[in-house]
Amino acid sequence: MIPTITPKPETAERQIEPLAVNSRDAAKILSISERTLFKLTKEGKIACRKIGWRSLYPVAALKAFLETPDTEN
């Protein structure tokens, strides 16, 4: 008897979570305008990395910003 090889069921392609996003996507994630994002970045409230001409916002920094209590009233 010849063993049969059963093909594995098609696995859904794993989606890779990005470590960082561009300014447009970062603003969308936070539901704010890019202008507000740039203001918060300039104030040092949100971390940003410049790589060449691109500004990348680490997803972890965006999450940390949302979890930080707002001290301004």
PDB file with one MODEL, atoms N, CA, C and O in Angstrom:
MODEL        1
ATOM      1  N   MET A   1       0.842  -1.172   0.000  1.00  0.00           N
ATOM      2  CA  MET A   1       0.000   0.000   0.000  1.00  0.00           C
ATOM      3  C   MET A   1       0.892   1.240   0.000  1.00  0.00           C
ATOM      4  O   MET A   1       1.851   1.332   0.766  1.00  0.00           O
ATOM      5  N   ILE A   2       0.560   2.185  -0.868  1.00  0.00           N
ATOM      6  CA  ILE A   2       1.327   3.423  -0.981  1.00  0.00           C
ATOM      7  C   ILE A   2       0.679   4.471  -0.074  1.00  0.00           C
ATOM      8  O   ILE A   2      -0.518   4.737  -0.182  1.00  0.00           O
ATOM      9  N   PRO A   3       1.477   5.066   0.823  1.00  0.00           N
ATOM     10  CA  PRO A   3       0.895   6.089   1.683  1.00  0.00           C
ATOM     11  C   PRO A   3       0.495   7.316   0.864  1.00  0.00           C
ATOM     12  O   PRO A   3       1.184   7.699  -0.082  1.00  0.00           O
ATOM     13  N   THR A   4      -0.587   7.900   1.230  1.00  0.00           N
ATOM     14  CA  THR A   4      -1.030   9.114   0.542  1.00  0.00           C
ATOM     15  C   THR A   4      -0.655  10.337   1.381  1.00  0.00           C
ATOM     16  O   THR A   4      -0.695  10.315   2.611  1.00  0.00           O
ATOM     17  N   ILE A   5      -0.308  11.351   0.699  1.00  0.00           N
ATOM     18  CA  ILE A   5       0.047  12.601   1.381  1.00  0.00           C
ATOM     19  C   ILE A   5      -1.130  13.543   1.233  1.00  0.00           C
ATOM     20  O   ILE A   5      -1.522  13.926   0.131  1.00  0.00           O
ATOM     21  N   THR A   6      -1.662  13.892   2.350  1.00  0.00           N
ATOM     22  CA  THR A   6      -2.788  14.812   2.343  1.00  0.00           C
ATOM     23  C   THR A   6      -2.240  16.236   2.403  1.00  0.00           C
ATOM     24  O   THR A   6      -1.493  16.580   3.319  1.00  0.00           O
ATOM     25  N   PRO A   7      -2.609  17.054   1.434  1.00  0.00           N
ATOM     26  CA  PRO A   7      -2.097  18.427   1.484  1.00  0.00           C
ATOM     27  C   PRO A   7      -2.694  19.183   2.671  1.00  0.00           C
ATOM     28  O   PRO A   7      -3.848  18.985   3.052  1.00  0.00           O
ATOM     29  N   LYS A   8      -1.878  20.040   3.228  1.00  0.00           N
ATOM     30  CA  LYS A   8      -2.364  20.850   4.344  1.00  0.00           C
ATOM     31  C   LYS A   8      -3.409  21.822   3.823  1.00  0.00           C
ATOM     32  O   LYS A   8      -3.312  22.307   2.695  1.00  0.00           O
ATOM     33  N   PRO A   9      -4.396  22.101   4.642  1.00  0.00           N
ATOM     34  CA  PRO A   9      -5.381  23.088   4.181  1.00  0.00           C
ATOM     35  C   PRO A   9      -4.686  24.428   3.943  1.00  0.00           C
ATOM     36  O   PRO A   9      -3.718  24.783   4.615  1.00  0.00           O
ATOM     37  N   GLU A  10      -5.206  25.138   2.987  1.00  0.00           N
ATOM     38  CA  GLU A  10      -4.601  26.431   2.671  1.00  0.00           C
ATOM     39  C   GLU A  10      -4.615  27.303   3.918  1.00  0.00           C
ATOM     40  O   GLU A  10      -5.661  27.561   4.513  1.00  0.00           O
ATOM     41  N   THR A  11      -3.456  27.735   4.281  1.00  0.00           N
ATOM     42  CA  THR A  11      -3.377  28.602   5.454  1.00  0.00           C
ATOM     43  C   THR A  11      -3.557  30.038   5.000  1.00  0.00           C
ATOM     44  O   THR A  11      -3.037  30.460   3.968  1.00  0.00           O
ATOM     45  N   ALA A  12      -4.298  30.762   5.790  1.00  0.00           N
ATOM     46  CA  ALA A  12      -4.470  32.171   5.477  1.00  0.00           C
ATOM     47  C   ALA A  12      -3.119  32.847   5.639  1.00  0.00           C
ATOM     48  O   ALA A  12      -2.370  32.571   6.576  1.00  0.00           O
ATOM     49  N   GLU A  13      -2.833  33.722   4.718  1.00  0.00           N
ATOM     50  CA  GLU A  13      -1.550  34.412   4.821  1.00  0.00           C
ATOM     51  C   GLU A  13      -1.528  35.224   6.097  1.00  0.00           C
ATOM     52  O   GLU A  13      -2.468  35.950   6.420  1.00  0.00           O
ATOM     53  N   ARG A  14      -0.436  35.083   6.805  1.00  0.00           N
ATOM     54  CA  ARG A  14      -0.297  35.838   8.039  1.00  0.00           C
ATOM     55  C   ARG A  14      -0.076  37.302   7.706  1.00  0.00           C
ATOM     56  O   ARG A  14       0.737  37.648   6.850  1.00  0.00           O
ATOM     57  N   GLN A  15      -0.805  38.137   8.390  1.00  0.00           N
ATOM     58  CA  GLN A  15      -0.598  39.555   8.194  1.00  0.00           C
ATOM     59  C   GLN A  15       0.479  40.012   9.158  1.00  0.00           C
ATOM     60  O   GLN A  15       0.445  39.715  10.353  1.00  0.00           O
ATOM     61  N   ILE A  16       1.405  40.721   8.622  1.00  0.00           N
ATOM     62  CA  ILE A  16       2.502  41.219   9.435  1.00  0.00           C
ATOM     63  C   ILE A  16       2.129  42.598   9.958  1.00  0.00           C
ATOM     64  O   ILE A  16       1.822  43.510   9.190  1.00  0.00           O
ATOM     65  N   GLU A  17       2.160  42.731  11.273  1.00  0.00           N
ATOM     66  CA  GLU A  17       1.868  44.010  11.895  1.00  0.00           C
ATOM     67  C   GLU A  17       3.093  44.911  11.717  1.00  0.00           C
ATOM     68  O   GLU A  17       4.208  44.511  12.054  1.00  0.00           O
ATOM     69  N   PRO A  18       2.895  46.118  11.193  1.00  0.00           N
ATOM     70  CA  PRO A  18       4.047  47.003  11.019  1.00  0.00           C
ATOM     71  C   PRO A  18       4.571  47.499  12.360  1.00  0.00           C
ATOM     72  O   PRO A  18       3.806  47.680  13.308  1.00  0.00           O
ATOM     73  N   LEU A  19       5.866  47.714  12.430  1.00  0.00           N
ATOM     74  CA  LEU A  19       6.480  48.280  13.633  1.00  0.00           C
ATOM     75  C   LEU A  19       6.330  49.789  13.648  1.00  0.00           C
ATOM     76  O   LEU A  19       6.292  50.406  14.712  1.00  0.00           O
ATOM     77  N   ALA A  20       6.245  50.387  12.454  1.00  0.00           N
ATOM     78  CA  ALA A  20       6.112  51.835  12.345  1.00  0.00           C
ATOM     79  C   ALA A  20       5.268  52.160  11.118  1.00  0.00           C
ATOM     80  O   ALA A  20       5.189  51.378  10.171  1.00  0.00           O
ATOM     81  N   VAL A  21       4.639  53.332  11.159  1.00  0.00           N
ATOM     82  CA  VAL A  21       3.781  53.768  10.051  1.00  0.00           C
ATOM     83  C   VAL A  21       4.152  55.191   9.656  1.00  0.00           C
ATOM     84  O   VAL A  21       4.792  55.910  10.423  1.00  0.00           O
ATOM     85  N   ASN A  22       3.745  55.594   8.452  1.00  0.00           N
ATOM     86  CA  ASN A  22       4.028  56.950   8.003  1.00  0.00           C
ATOM     87  C   ASN A  22       3.073  57.938   8.683  1.00  0.00           C
ATOM     88  O   ASN A  22       2.168  57.533   9.412  1.00  0.00           O
ATOM     89  N   SER A  23       3.278  59.216   8.442  1.00  0.00           N
ATOM     90  CA  SER A  23       2.496  60.235   9.149  1.00  0.00           C
ATOM     91  C   SER A  23       1.009  60.166   8.808  1.00  0.00           C
ATOM     92  O   SER A  23       0.168  60.383   9.680  1.00  0.00           O
ATOM     93  N   ARG A  24       0.682  59.874   7.581  1.00  0.00           N
ATOM     94  CA  ARG A  24      -0.730  59.795   7.190  1.00  0.00           C
ATOM     95  C   ARG A  24      -1.435  58.669   7.949  1.00  0.00           C
ATOM     96  O   ARG A  24      -2.531  58.854   8.480  1.00  0.00           O
ATOM     97  N   ASP A  25      -0.792  57.503   7.993  1.00  0.00           N
ATOM     98  CA  ASP A  25      -1.391  56.368   8.698  1.00  0.00           C
ATOM     99  C   ASP A  25      -1.418  56.595  10.209  1.00  0.00           C
ATOM    100  O   ASP A  25      -2.372  56.201  10.879  1.00  0.00           O
ATOM    101  N   ALA A  26      -0.374  57.229  10.744  1.00  0.00           N
ATOM    102  CA  ALA A  26      -0.345  57.510  12.187  1.00  0.00           C
ATOM    103  C   ALA A  26      -1.503  58.431  12.564  1.00  0.00           C
ATOM    104  O   ALA A  26      -2.160  58.228  13.585  1.00  0.00           O
ATOM    105  N   ALA A  27      -1.745  59.440  11.737  1.00  0.00           N
ATOM    106  CA  ALA A  27      -2.858  60.359  12.000  1.00  0.00           C
ATOM    107  C   ALA A  27      -4.189  59.616  11.930  1.00  0.00           C
ATOM    108  O   ALA A  27      -5.077  59.856  12.748  1.00  0.00           O
ATOM    109  N   LYS A  28      -4.332  58.720  10.964  1.00  0.00           N
ATOM    110  CA  LYS A  28      -5.570  57.935  10.847  1.00  0.00           C
ATOM    111  C   LYS A  28      -5.760  57.044  12.071  1.00  0.00           C
ATOM    112  O   LYS A  28      -6.866  56.939  12.601  1.00  0.00           O
ATOM    113  N   ILE A  29      -4.683  56.404  12.519  1.00  0.00           N
ATOM    114  CA  ILE A  29      -4.762  55.518  13.683  1.00  0.00           C
ATOM    115  C   ILE A  29      -5.246  56.292  14.903  1.00  0.00           C
ATOM    116  O   ILE A  29      -6.052  55.790  15.686  1.00  0.00           O
ATOM    117  N   LEU A  30      -4.750  57.518  15.060  1.00  0.00           N
ATOM    118  CA  LEU A  30      -5.115  58.334  16.218  1.00  0.00           C
ATOM    119  C   LEU A  30      -6.395  59.143  15.994  1.00  0.00           C
ATOM    120  O   LEU A  30      -6.886  59.791  16.919  1.00  0.00           O
ATOM    121  N   SER A  31      -6.931  59.110  14.785  1.00  0.00           N
ATOM    122  CA  SER A  31      -8.129  59.880  14.414  1.00  0.00           C
ATOM    123  C   SER A  31      -7.918  61.380  14.625  1.00  0.00           C
ATOM    124  O   SER A  31      -8.771  62.080  15.171  1.00  0.00           O
ATOM    125  N   ILE A  32      -6.749  61.847  14.172  1.00  0.00           N
ATOM    126  CA  ILE A  32      -6.435  63.267  14.232  1.00  0.00           C
ATOM    127  C   ILE A  32      -5.905  63.691  12.867  1.00  0.00           C
ATOM    128  O   ILE A  32      -5.624  62.847  12.015  1.00  0.00           O
ATOM    129  N   SER A  33      -5.771  64.981  12.664  1.00  0.00           N
ATOM    130  CA  SER A  33      -5.217  65.464  11.400  1.00  0.00           C
ATOM    131  C   SER A  33      -3.693  65.320  11.422  1.00  0.00           C
ATOM    132  O   SER A  33      -3.080  65.198  12.482  1.00  0.00           O
ATOM    133  N   GLU A  34      -3.106  65.338  10.239  1.00  0.00           N
ATOM    134  CA  GLU A  34      -1.646  65.283  10.170  1.00  0.00           C
ATOM    135  C   GLU A  34      -1.044  66.524  10.813  1.00  0.00           C
ATOM    136  O   GLU A  34       0.022  66.456  11.425  1.00  0.00           O
ATOM    137  N   ARG A  35      -1.716  67.642  10.676  1.00  0.00           N
ATOM    138  CA  ARG A  35      -1.227  68.886  11.278  1.00  0.00           C
ATOM    139  C   ARG A  35      -1.132  68.744  12.801  1.00  0.00           C
ATOM    140  O   ARG A  35      -0.144  69.155  13.410  1.00  0.00           O
ATOM    141  N   THR A  36      -2.175  68.156  13.410  1.00  0.00           N
ATOM    142  CA  THR A  36      -2.161  67.926  14.857  1.00  0.00           C
ATOM    143  C   THR A  36      -1.067  66.933  15.224  1.00  0.00           C
ATOM    144  O   THR A  36      -0.397  67.091  16.245  1.00  0.00           O
ATOM    145  N   LEU A  37      -0.888  65.913  14.395  1.00  0.00           N
ATOM    146  CA  LEU A  37       0.173  64.934  14.631  1.00  0.00           C
ATOM    147  C   LEU A  37       1.537  65.621  14.625  1.00  0.00           C
ATOM    148  O   LEU A  37       2.369  65.358  15.494  1.00  0.00           O
ATOM    149  N   PHE A  38       1.769  66.503  13.645  1.00  0.00           N
ATOM    150  CA  PHE A  38       3.049  67.210  13.571  1.00  0.00           C
ATOM    151  C   PHE A  38       3.238  68.106  14.796  1.00  0.00           C
ATOM    152  O   PHE A  38       4.347  68.224  15.317  1.00  0.00           O
ATOM    153  N   LYS A  39       2.162  68.732  15.251  1.00  0.00           N
ATOM    154  CA  LYS A  39       2.233  69.586  16.442  1.00  0.00           C
ATOM    155  C   LYS A  39       2.620  68.759  17.669  1.00  0.00           C
ATOM    156  O   LYS A  39       3.497  69.154  18.436  1.00  0.00           O
ATOM    157  N   LEU A  40       1.966  67.618  17.848  1.00  0.00           N
ATOM    158  CA  LEU A  40       2.270  66.741  18.983  1.00  0.00           C
ATOM    159  C   LEU A  40       3.693  66.197  18.905  1.00  0.00           C
ATOM    160  O   LEU A  40       4.353  66.016  19.928  1.00  0.00           O
ATOM    161  N   THR A  41       4.158  65.941  17.693  1.00  0.00           N
ATOM    162  CA  THR A  41       5.526  65.460  17.499  1.00  0.00           C
ATOM    163  C   THR A  41       6.516  66.554  17.877  1.00  0.00           C
ATOM    164  O   THR A  41       7.498  66.304  18.575  1.00  0.00           O
ATOM    165  N   LYS A  42       6.248  67.762  17.410  1.00  0.00           N
ATOM    166  CA  LYS A  42       7.129  68.890  17.713  1.00  0.00           C
ATOM    167  C   LYS A  42       7.197  69.158  19.218  1.00  0.00           C
ATOM    168  O   LYS A  42       8.247  69.535  19.739  1.00  0.00           O
ATOM    169  N   GLU A  43       6.063  68.961  19.915  1.00  0.00           N
ATOM    170  CA  GLU A  43       6.005  69.159  21.365  1.00  0.00           C
ATOM    171  C   GLU A  43       6.659  68.006  22.134  1.00  0.00           C
ATOM    172  O   GLU A  43       6.808  68.076  23.354  1.00  0.00           O
ATOM    173  N   GLY A  44       7.048  66.950  21.421  1.00  0.00           N
ATOM    174  CA  GLY A  44       7.704  65.814  22.048  1.00  0.00           C
ATOM    175  C   GLY A  44       6.742  64.827  22.692  1.00  0.00           C
ATOM    176  O   GLY A  44       7.158  63.988  23.491  1.00  0.00           O
ATOM    177  N   LYS A  45       5.466  64.918  22.354  1.00  0.00           N
ATOM    178  CA  LYS A  45       4.467  64.028  22.951  1.00  0.00           C
ATOM    179  C   LYS A  45       4.338  62.701  22.215  1.00  0.00           C
ATOM    180  O   LYS A  45       3.859  61.715  22.775  1.00  0.00           O
ATOM    181  N   ILE A  46       4.769  62.684  20.957  1.00  0.00           N
ATOM    182  CA  ILE A  46       4.736  61.454  20.159  1.00  0.00           C
ATOM    183  C   ILE A  46       6.108  61.289  19.517  1.00  0.00           C
ATOM    184  O   ILE A  46       6.636  62.221  18.910  1.00  0.00           O
ATOM    185  N   ALA A  47       6.680  60.095  19.657  1.00  0.00           N
ATOM    186  CA  ALA A  47       8.006  59.822  19.093  1.00  0.00           C
ATOM    187  C   ALA A  47       7.922  59.626  17.580  1.00  0.00           C
ATOM    188  O   ALA A  47       6.946  59.089  17.057  1.00  0.00           O
ATOM    189  N   CYS A  48       8.953  60.068  16.907  1.00  0.00           N
ATOM    190  CA  CYS A  48       9.032  59.955  15.451  1.00  0.00           C
ATOM    191  C   CYS A  48      10.471  59.653  15.069  1.00  0.00           C
ATOM    192  O   CYS A  48      11.399  60.162  15.698  1.00  0.00           O
ATOM    193  N   ARG A  49      10.665  58.845  14.059  1.00  0.00           N
ATOM    194  CA  ARG A  49      11.998  58.529  13.546  1.00  0.00           C
ATOM    195  C   ARG A  49      12.103  59.034  12.113  1.00  0.00           C
ATOM    196  O   ARG A  49      11.213  58.797  11.296  1.00  0.00           O
ATOM    197  N   LYS A  50      13.176  59.717  11.821  1.00  0.00           N
ATOM    198  CA  LYS A  50      13.448  60.124  10.453  1.00  0.00           C
ATOM    199  C   LYS A  50      14.382  59.091   9.846  1.00  0.00           C
ATOM    200  O   LYS A  50      15.465  58.838  10.373  1.00  0.00           O
ATOM    201  N   ILE A  51      13.966  58.506   8.757  1.00  0.00           N
ATOM    202  CA  ILE A  51      14.802  57.571   8.019  1.00  0.00           C
ATOM    203  C   ILE A  51      14.854  58.103   6.591  1.00  0.00           C
ATOM    204  O   ILE A  51      13.904  57.970   5.819  1.00  0.00           O
ATOM    205  N   GLY A  52      15.992  58.708   6.265  1.00  0.00           N
ATOM    206  CA  GLY A  52      16.075  59.389   4.978  1.00  0.00           C
ATOM    207  C   GLY A  52      15.110  60.556   4.983  1.00  0.00           C
ATOM    208  O   GLY A  52      15.141  61.386   5.891  1.00  0.00           O
ATOM    209  N   TRP A  53      14.261  60.625   3.988  1.00  0.00           N
ATOM    210  CA  TRP A  53      13.274  61.697   3.897  1.00  0.00           C
ATOM    211  C   TRP A  53      11.953  61.328   4.555  1.00  0.00           C
ATOM    212  O   TRP A  53      11.045  62.153   4.645  1.00  0.00           O
ATOM    213  N   ARG A  54      11.851  60.088   5.013  1.00  0.00           N
ATOM    214  CA  ARG A  54      10.585  59.615   5.597  1.00  0.00           C
ATOM    215  C   ARG A  54      10.550  59.810   7.105  1.00  0.00           C
ATOM    216  O   ARG A  54      11.551  59.636   7.801  1.00  0.00           O
ATOM    217  N   SER A  55       9.376  60.174   7.587  1.00  0.00           N
ATOM    218  CA  SER A  55       9.129  60.229   9.026  1.00  0.00           C
ATOM    219  C   SER A  55       8.277  59.023   9.372  1.00  0.00           C
ATOM    220  O   SER A  55       7.181  58.856   8.838  1.00  0.00           O
ATOM    221  N   LEU A  56       8.780  58.182  10.266  1.00  0.00           N
ATOM    222  CA  LEU A  56       8.044  56.993  10.670  1.00  0.00           C
ATOM    223  C   LEU A  56       7.687  57.085  12.139  1.00  0.00           C
ATOM    224  O   LEU A  56       8.503  57.484  12.970  1.00  0.00           O
ATOM    225  N   TYR A  57       6.460  56.709  12.445  1.00  0.00           N
ATOM    226  CA  TYR A  57       5.952  56.741  13.807  1.00  0.00           C
ATOM    227  C   TYR A  57       5.824  55.313  14.318  1.00  0.00           C
ATOM    228  O   TYR A  57       5.026  54.542  13.785  1.00  0.00           O
ATOM    229  N   PRO A  58       6.595  54.943  15.341  1.00  0.00           N
ATOM    230  CA  PRO A  58       6.481  53.594  15.886  1.00  0.00           C
ATOM    231  C   PRO A  58       5.071  53.351  16.433  1.00  0.00           C
ATOM    232  O   PRO A  58       4.528  54.184  17.160  1.00  0.00           O
ATOM    233  N   VAL A  59       4.496  52.225  16.083  1.00  0.00           N
ATOM    234  CA  VAL A  59       3.153  51.882  16.551  1.00  0.00           C
ATOM    235  C   VAL A  59       3.123  51.843  18.078  1.00  0.00           C
ATOM    236  O   VAL A  59       2.132  52.246  18.686  1.00  0.00           O
ATOM    237  N   ALA A  60       4.187  51.367  18.694  1.00  0.00           N
ATOM    238  CA  ALA A  60       4.266  51.328  20.160  1.00  0.00           C
ATOM    239  C   ALA A  60       4.184  52.738  20.744  1.00  0.00           C
ATOM    240  O   ALA A  60       3.589  52.934  21.804  1.00  0.00           O
ATOM    241  N   ALA A  61       4.775  53.720  20.062  1.00  0.00           N
ATOM    242  CA  ALA A  61       4.726  55.106  20.535  1.00  0.00           C
ATOM    243  C   ALA A  61       3.309  55.662  20.435  1.00  0.00           C
ATOM    244  O   ALA A  61       2.876  56.430  21.293  1.00  0.00           O
ATOM    245  N   LEU A  62       2.594  55.272  19.389  1.00  0.00           N
ATOM    246  CA  LEU A  62       1.212  55.728  19.238  1.00  0.00           C
ATOM    247  C   LEU A  62       0.338  55.145  20.343  1.00  0.00           C
ATOM    248  O   LEU A  62      -0.500  55.841  20.915  1.00  0.00           O
ATOM    249  N   LYS A  63       0.541  53.857  20.640  1.00  0.00           N
ATOM    250  CA  LYS A  63      -0.213  53.214  21.719  1.00  0.00           C
ATOM    251  C   LYS A  63       0.127  53.851  23.062  1.00  0.00           C
ATOM    252  O   LYS A  63      -0.758  54.090  23.883  1.00  0.00           O
ATOM    253  N   ALA A  64       1.413  54.127  23.284  1.00  0.00           N
ATOM    254  CA  ALA A  64       1.841  54.746  24.544  1.00  0.00           C
ATOM    255  C   ALA A  64       1.220  56.130  24.694  1.00  0.00           C
ATOM    256  O   ALA A  64       0.814  56.512  25.792  1.00  0.00           O
ATOM    257  N   PHE A  65       1.143  56.877  23.609  1.00  0.00           N
ATOM    258  CA  PHE A  65       0.530  58.207  23.652  1.00  0.00           C
ATOM    259  C   PHE A  65      -0.929  58.109  24.091  1.00  0.00           C
ATOM    260  O   PHE A  65      -1.392  58.901  24.912  1.00  0.00           O
ATOM    261  N   LEU A  66      -1.648  57.132  23.539  1.00  0.00           N
ATOM    262  CA  LEU A  66      -3.064  56.969  23.888  1.00  0.00           C
ATOM    263  C   LEU A  66      -3.253  56.519  25.332  1.00  0.00           C
ATOM    264  O   LEU A  66      -4.264  56.838  25.956  1.00  0.00           O
ATOM    265  N   GLU A  67      -2.290  55.783  25.859  1.00  0.00           N
ATOM    266  CA  GLU A  67      -2.413  55.283  27.224  1.00  0.00           C
ATOM    267  C   GLU A  67      -1.939  56.279  28.274  1.00  0.00           C
ATOM    268  O   GLU A  67      -2.187  56.090  29.464  1.00  0.00           O
ATOM    269  N   THR A  68      -1.255  57.339  27.840  1.00  0.00           N
ATOM    270  CA  THR A  68      -0.763  58.354  28.760  1.00  0.00           C
ATOM    271  C   THR A  68      -1.912  59.298  29.131  1.00  0.00           C
ATOM    272  O   THR A  68      -2.578  59.840  28.250  1.00  0.00           O
ATOM    273  N   PRO A  69      -2.144  59.495  30.430  1.00  0.00           N
ATOM    274  CA  PRO A  69      -3.229  60.405  30.801  1.00  0.00           C
ATOM    275  C   PRO A  69      -2.928  61.831  30.349  1.00  0.00           C
ATOM    276  O   PRO A  69      -1.787  62.292  30.405  1.00  0.00           O
ATOM    277  N   ASP A  70      -3.965  62.507  29.906  1.00  0.00           N
ATOM    278  CA  ASP A  70      -3.828  63.889  29.451  1.00  0.00           C
ATOM    279  C   ASP A  70      -3.724  64.802  30.674  1.00  0.00           C
ATOM    280  O   ASP A  70      -4.606  64.805  31.533  1.00  0.00           O
ATOM    281  N   THR A  71      -2.637  65.575  30.743  1.00  0.00           N
ATOM    282  CA  THR A  71      -2.460  66.448  31.904  1.00  0.00           C
ATOM    283  C   THR A  71      -2.895  67.876  31.611  1.00  0.00           C
ATOM    284  O   THR A  71      -2.983  68.692  32.529  1.00  0.00           O
ATOM    285  N   GLU A  72      -3.170  68.194  30.349  1.00  0.00           N
ATOM    286  CA  GLU A  72      -3.630  69.535  29.995  1.00  0.00           C
ATOM    287  C   GLU A  72      -5.139  69.618  30.116  1.00  0.00           C
ATOM    288  O   GLU A  72      -5.855  68.693  29.732  1.00  0.00           O
ATOM    289  N   ASN A  73      -5.612  70.713  30.642  1.00  0.00           N
ATOM    290  CA  ASN A  73      -7.070  70.948  30.725  1.00  0.00           C
ATOM    291  C   ASN A  73      -7.411  72.312  30.220  1.00  0.00           C
ATOM    292  O   ASN A  73      -8.582  72.692  30.209  1.00  0.00           O
TER     293      ASN A  73
ENDMDL
END
